[in-house]
């Protein structure tokens, strides 16, 4: 069937009409920009793991900045609902993607925040592209769970200034916000032993 006209997709989605999903997915391939935008808006409201790869496909392929921003917003909305279920599609799309897209997808993985997502960020810190590696360090410094603490401590004991500062700040932040009792005191003590001062 032809793509649903642009004015119809968003009202369908706003009523959580599940038959909007096939129309929205079909609309992503439409020649008209307004149909593709309406399709992304519908997927932002209704999309789940099955639809995430199509949204990611727009991010990886489009040359239009506005359309990519709409796709990123749709992906973020799906992640907010489905979280860890979206991670496999995100990690798969990172393979072979350009640097800008890889950073966007890495940010999505960091938002999901699971141990597997942390592994992806740690791997990206070793990337040959300095922009990707630098973004990965910043993502690690803002990690929300204590499983990032050993990696932040490693950064805080390194010689490179920017990773050192981000690592130490992230480590101390986790100690203050996430650790409890004796662990909190131990982490704060270890933070004070970092070899430089911020």
C-alpha positions in Angstrom: 0.0 0.0 0.0 1.1 3.6 -0.5 2.5 5.6 2.5 -0.2 7.1 4.6 -0.6 10.8 4.0 1.5 12.9 6.4 -1.5 14.4 8.3 -2.9 10.9 9.1 0.2 9.3 10.7 0.6 11.4 13.8 -3.1 11.3 14.9 -3.1 7.6 14.5 0.0 7.3 16.6 -1.3 9.7 19.2 -4.2 7.3 19.8 -1.7 4.4 20.1 -3.3 2.8 17.1 -1.1 -0.3 16.4 -2.1 -0.3 12.7 -0.1 2.9 12.5 3.2 1.0 12.8 3.1 -0.7 9.3 2.2 2.7 7.8 4.9 4.4 9.6 7.6 1.9 8.6 6.4 2.2 5.0 6.5 6.0 5.3 10.2 6.0 6.1 10.8 5.1 2.4 8.5 7.8 1.1 9.9 10.4 -1.3 8.2 13.2 0.6 10.1 14.6 3.5 6.9 15.5 5.5 5.7 11.9 5.2 9.1 10.6 6.5 9.0 13.1 9.4 5.4 12.1 10.3 6.5 8.4 10.2 9.4 9.1 12.6 7.0 11.0 14.9 4.7 8.0 14.9 7.5 5.6 15.6 8.7 7.8 18.5 5.3 7.2 20.1 4.7 3.6 19.2 8.0 2.0 18.1 9.7 -0.8 20.0 12.5 -3.3 19.4 11.1 -4.5 16.1 11.0 -0.9 14.7 14.3 0.3 16.2 16.5 -1.0 13.3 14.5 1.0 10.8 14.9 4.2 12.8 18.6 3.5 13.2 18.7 3.0 9.5 17.5 6.6 8.9 20.3 7.9 11.3 23.0 5.9 9.4 21.8 6.8 5.9 20.2 10.2 5.7 22.2 13.2 4.6 19.5 15.6 5.9 20.4 17.1 9.3 16.8 17.8 10.2 15.7 14.3 9.3 18.5 12.7 11.3 17.6 14.8 14.3 14.0 13.5 14.1 15.3 10.0 13.8 17.6 10.5 16.8 14.6 11.8 18.8 12.5 8.8 17.8 15.3 6.4 18.8 15.7 8.2 22.2 12.0 7.9 22.8 12.0 4.1 22.0 15.1 3.6 24.2 13.3 5.4 27.1 10.5 2.8 26.9 12.4 -0.3 25.9 16.0 0.3 27.0 18.1 -2.8 27.0 16.0 -4.5 24.3 17.2 -1.9 21.8 20.9 -2.3 22.5 21.7 -5.2 20.1 20.4 -3.1 17.2 22.4 -0.1 18.3 25.7 -2.1 18.6 25.2 -3.9 15.3 24.7 -0.5 13.5 27.9 0.8 15.0 29.9 -1.7 12.9 30.9 0.1 9.7 29.2 3.4 10.5 30.9 6.7 10.0 32.4 8.6 13.0 29.5 11.0 13.5 26.9 8.2 13.5 29.1 6.0 15.7 29.2 8.8 18.3 25.4 9.2 18.2 24.9 5.4 18.6 27.5 5.3 21.3 25.6 8.0 23.2 22.4 5.9 22.8 24.3 2.9 24.2 25.5 5.0 27.1 21.9 6.1 27.8 20.9 2.4 28.0 23.7 2.0 30.5 23.9 -1.8 30.9 27.1 -3.7 31.4 27.2 -4.6 27.7 26.8 -0.9 26.9 29.6 -0.1 29.2 31.8 -2.6 27.3 31.0 -0.8 24.1 32.1 2.5 25.6 35.3 1.0 27.0 36.1 -0.4 23.5 35.4 2.9 21.9 38.0 4.6 24.2 40.6 2.6 22.3 39.3 3.7 18.9 41.8 5.0 16.4 39.6 8.0 15.8 40.4 10.6 18.5 37.0 12.1 18.4 35.3 8.8 19.1 37.8 7.9 21.8 37.4 11.3 23.4 33.6 11.1 23.4 33.8 7.7 24.9 35.9 9.0 27.8 33.3 11.7 28.4 30.5 9.2 28.4 32.4 7.0 30.9 32.9 10.0 33.2 29.1 10.5 33.3 28.3 6.8 33.8 25.5 6.4 36.3 26.4 3.0 37.9 29.3 1.8 40.1 30.5 -0.7 37.6 32.3 2.2 35.9 34.3 3.0 39.0 37.3 0.8 38.4 37.7 2.2 34.8 37.3 5.7 36.1 40.0 5.1 38.7 42.3 3.8 36.0 41.8 7.1 34.1 42.4 9.0 37.3 45.8 7.4 37.7 46.9 8.0 34.1 49.2 10.6 32.7 46.9 12.3 30.0 45.4 15.4 31.5 41.9 15.4 30.1 41.2 11.7 30.7 42.7 12.1 34.2 40.4 15.1 35.1 37.3 13.4 33.7 38.2 10.1 35.3 38.8 11.6 38.7 35.7 13.7 38.7 33.5 10.8 37.5 35.0 8.5 40.2 34.4 11.0 43.0 30.9 11.7 41.7 30.0 8.0 41.8 31.5 7.7 45.3 29.3 10.6 46.5 26.1 9.7 44.6 26.1 5.9 44.4 28.3 4.3 47.0 27.2 3.7 50.6 28.9 3.3 54.0 32.4 1.9 54.0 32.5 1.6 50.2 31.8 5.3 49.9 34.6 6.2 52.4 37.0 3.9 50.7 36.3 5.3 47.3 36.6 8.9 48.5 39.9 8.0 50.1 41.2 6.5 46.9 40.0 9.5 45.0 42.2 11.7 47.2 45.2 9.5 46.4 45.1 10.3 42.7 48.5 11.5 41.6 47.5 15.0 40.5 45.1 17.6 41.7 42.2 18.9 39.5 
